[in-house]
Amino acid sequence: MQHRILILLLVLLVQQGFAQQPDSRKYKITGTVKGAWGERLEGAYVVFSQDKSALSDKQGRFSIMLNKGTYNVTCQFIGMAPFKETIVVAEDKDIVLTLVPRNFDLKVVEVTARPTTGVNSTNMGSSYIDQKLMTRMPKLLGEADVIRTVSTLPGVVNAGEGTSGFFVRGGSADQNLVLMDDAPIFNSNHLFGFFSVYNPDILKSFTLHRSGISARYGSRISSILDVSLRDGNEDKMQYEIGLSPVTAKFSMDGPISEKLTMLVALRGAYPKYVMKLFPSKNIKNSSGHFYDGNLKFKYKLDEKNSLTFSGYHSGDGFKFPNDTTYQWTNTLGTLKWNHLFSNDFTGTATLVKSIYKNKVEGISTGEEFELKSGIDLSQFKVDFGYFGKENHQVDFGAEVSLYTIEPGDLVPYGTSSLNRRTPQDDKGLESVAFINDEFKLNDKFSVSVGLRYSHFAKIGPSVTYVYAEGKPRSDLNIIDTLYYSSGNVVQTYHGLEPRASVKYSLSDASSFKVGYSRTRQYIQLISNTAAITPVDVWKLSNKHIEPQVSDQVSVGYFFMEPESMYEYSWEVYYKKLYNQVDYKDGATILLNPSLESDLLFGDGYAYGSEWLVKKNLGRMRGWVSFTYSRSLRKIAGNTKAETINDGEYYPSNYDKPLNLNVFVDYHLWPNWKVSGNFTYTTGRPVTAADSWYWYQGQIFSNYVGRNQQRMPDYHRLDVSLNREIIKTDRAEYSGSLSVYNVYGRKNAYSMLYQHYYGESPSAYKLSVLGAPVPSINFNVKF
């Protein structure tokens, strides 16, 4: 009997022990992070009770495996108020996290429980700017601008006063892939760069990728500027009107039905009367205009399918006095189908069209002409995201792009003595496949590895010249001509582009990262100017022009205080560049059928160190960014005519060693803020003469080498007084007063030489904005 009692007690104890063991099964929690208007947010940071975390992908989706229990969920995204909720995990479930814009009222205490994605993700060299903060930065002519804002980030410098081109880590302007809702833009300028193509009132987010780039991105070797426009409001129709000294804007967005939303934005500029205020006679007597419009529809077919269409069109015109008129247009369109195969598997199919057209008209008597050129891109791509494996986020996909470049069609008219010239179109096909896996090894280590394979085919019709071996390429040394009919393959290039980055968490607030990436570029801008201009020529790789290639290694330290008051980052990088393009002295670029004979090719390298200190909360916010960098090139051809600076390294056109930006945003009193931005950069390299000599009664310049002198250093201070949103029962009002170039610095845009009889030529600098430029803007939303 005693034995039976003991056995019974043991059985009861064992059963009790099993009953007290926690449920070891894990459940899959998937979800979608959305903004207040229903748009999906990429890069949102989701934390579950300080234990597990996840990042949302491009479709706003995330997935994580959790044990049974109760979790406090915190979600953060730049510019949005932290989202907090408690969930009970007892089964697989799919959740939706909806974030609202951050409230900037001083009475609200903002608490951020965890660092933002810059510390906790494997991303390196990726910078995010809050759209609301961008609109408070001092404005040129009353218009906030994405590209001017990007130029304040570490490692980025502006191409010059009044230009929207930018240089990233020693690369040229064409080495940046500029996107609008996934559509590439080949000229992002309005009015020669005083404005960009982005309407700031309808932006959702924008990210600049400089290093540690996912295998999803490619086609350029310096950076990716990925700009997304917000979707239409799902709750109600709303309208917004904005006015500045030179622009007028109107937008409306909202639901058309339960499943369909719409966004429309129109913008136009009337700068002629403002241009008359500039000291430069060329600007004062010139005229210009631009207009652009955005249209976006999103249709929700069902819970698993949605269609999005995003369209854009712009037109620009500019006229120099009694000389030349310039006109150009951008037309973009993307049609995107998002599909949810399951809670842990998403897919997107995207059709892209990007058309850039340019027209230059000469109106001088005896030289009247019209020159038309352009580029047409058709692209189809599919992207997939998979979360089915614990601690892994896998992205994979493919894309194909067809380029058709019209290099120019010169049509003379009137009394012109010019002859018609029409070089052959340039066509090429680029195909890509990629896979990228971001995963956690443990609480300390996270890794992102990716592989991108790209293949490019130059296709006919085409005329290819064969040059004599051992002699410099020139028209005189052409020994044969090869003709390729339409569709025939002229030349192919291909290669792997490995990507990898590793994050090691030193603590909850700091991390150390290492990254490597190889990128390839099959299209280049042939230009002998620093900024992108309407007369530049886009050129595809061919038998004589090999694709540009870059290998980049970067190392960084990232820190953010637990409450996100301050953040700090330090990143160093080294880039090796192959097949870089430069030009022979006196090169002819426009309408040159043997353009490669005036081009020179070589290698280069760039390195730098970037610091950023940023204050995110409190009455005073802002950042200080500082960069020291170098960018060098080496052109050592087979002959002297194909060699620059005796084959020694020389500064590239984009070499600006010192770059300092200071931005401060101070809350004066409720609803009023003052902001200031100071910029300093080293002057751009130029090729200048160091002496002159007489020969047979004429003066000739003597140059010691390419890019051996520099223009004066650039510095500028801008200030702005901003009135925050005033809410009434019927509308919301906001506005700002800005002064660009407060102390009237005459920064040099370019340098030229002028000769007076009996004297040696003297150097002069051209300043585009040499005086303070005040402006005011006003917005009302209802």
Stockholm file with secondary structure:
# STOCKHOLM 1.0

chainA/1-782         MQHRILILLLVLLVQQGFAQQPDSRKYKITGTVKGAWGERLEGAYVVFSQDKSALSDKQGRFSIMLNKGTYNVTCQFIGMAPFKETIVVAEDKDIVLTLVPRNFDLKVVEVTARPTTGVNSTNMGSSYIDQKLMTRMPKLLGEADVIRTVSTLPGVVNAGEGTSGFFVRGGSADQNLVLMDDAPIFNSNHLFGFFSVYNPDILKSFTLHRSGISARYGSRISSILDVSLRDGNEDKMQYEIGLSPVTAKFSMDGPISEKLTMLVALRGAYPKYVMKLFPSKNIKNSSGHFYDGNLKFKYKLDEKNSLTFSGYHSGDGFKFPNDTTYQWTNTLGTLKWNHLFSNDFTGTATLVKSIYKNKVEGISTGEEFELKSGIDLSQFKVDFGYFGKENHQVDFGAEVSLYTIEPGDLVPYGTSSLNRRTPQDDKGLESVAFINDEFKLNDKFSVSVGLRYSHFAKIGPSVTYVYAEGKPRSDLNIIDTLYYSSGNVVQTYHGLEPRASVKYSLSDASSFKVGYSRTRQYIQLISNTAAITPVDVWKLSNKHIEPQVSDQVSVGYFFMEPESMYEYSWEVYYKKLYNQVDYKDGATILLNPSLESDLLFGDGYAYGSEWLVKKNLGRMRGWVSFTYSRSLRKIAGNTKAETINDGEYYPSNYDKPLNLNVFVDYHLWPNWKVSGNFTYTTGRPVTAADSWYWYQGQIFSNYVGRNQQRMPDYHRLDVSLNREIIKTDRAEYSGSLSVYNVYGRKNAYSMLYQHYYGESPSAYKLSVLGAPVPSINFNVKF
#=GR chainA/1-782 SS CHHHHHHHHHHHHHHHHHHHSCCCCEEEEEEEEECTTSCBCTTCEEEETTTEEEECCTTSEEEEEEESEEEEEEEECTTBCCEEEEEEESSCEEEEEECCBCCCCTTSCCCCCSCCHHHHSSCEEEEECCHHHHHHSCCBTTBCCHHHHHTTSTTEEESSTTCCCEEETTCCGGGEEEEETTEECSCCEEGGGTEESCCGGGEEEEEEEEESCCTTCCSCSSEEEEEEECCCCSSCCEEEEEECSSEEEEEEEEESSSSEEEEEEEEEECCHHHHTTSSCHHHHTCEEEEEEEEEEEEEEEETTEEEEEEEEEEEEEEECTTSEEEEEEEEEEEEEEEEEEETTEEEEEEEEEEEEEEEEEECSTTCCEEEEEEEEEEEEEEEEEECCSTTEEEEEEEEEEEEEEEEEEEEECTTCCCCCBCCCCEEEEEEEEEEEEEEESSSSEEEEEEEEEEEEEEESSEEEEEECTTSCCSGGGEEEEEEECTTCEEEEEEEEEEEEEEEEEEETTEEEEEEEEEEEECEEEECSSSSCCTTCEEEECCSSSCCEEEEEEEEEEEEECTTSSEEEEEEEEEEEEEEEEEECTTCCCTTCTTGGGGEEEEEEEEEEEEEEEEECSSSEEEEEEEEEEEEEEECBCSSGGGBSGGGCCEECTTCCCEEEEEEEEEEEETTEEEEEEEEEECCCEECCEEEEEEETTEEEEEECSTTCEECCCEEEEEEEEEEEEEECSSCEEEEEEEEESTTCCCCCSEEEEECCTTSCCEEEEECSCCSCEEEEEEEEEC
#=GC SS_cons         CHHHHHHHHHHHHHHHHHHHSCCCCEEEEEEEEECTTSCBCTTCEEEETTTEEEECCTTSEEEEEEESEEEEEEEECTTBCCEEEEEEESSCEEEEEECCBCCCCTTSCCCCCSCCHHHHSSCEEEEECCHHHHHHSCCBTTBCCHHHHHTTSTTEEESSTTCCCEEETTCCGGGEEEEETTEECSCCEEGGGTEESCCGGGEEEEEEEEESCCTTCCSCSSEEEEEEECCCCSSCCEEEEEECSSEEEEEEEEESSSSEEEEEEEEEECCHHHHTTSSCHHHHTCEEEEEEEEEEEEEEEETTEEEEEEEEEEEEEEECTTSEEEEEEEEEEEEEEEEEEETTEEEEEEEEEEEEEEEEEECSTTCCEEEEEEEEEEEEEEEEEECCSTTEEEEEEEEEEEEEEEEEEEEECTTCCCCCBCCCCEEEEEEEEEEEEEEESSSSEEEEEEEEEEEEEEESSEEEEEECTTSCCSGGGEEEEEEECTTCEEEEEEEEEEEEEEEEEEETTEEEEEEEEEEEECEEEECSSSSCCTTCEEEECCSSSCCEEEEEEEEEEEEECTTSSEEEEEEEEEEEEEEEEEECTTCCCTTCTTGGGGEEEEEEEEEEEEEEEEECSSSEEEEEEEEEEEEEEECBCSSGGGBSGGGCCEECTTCCCEEEEEEEEEEEETTEEEEEEEEEECCCEECCEEEEEEETTEEEEEECSTTCEECCCEEEEEEEEEEEEEECSSCEEEEEEEEESTTCCCCCSEEEEECCTTSCCEEEEECSCCSCEEEEEEEEEC
//
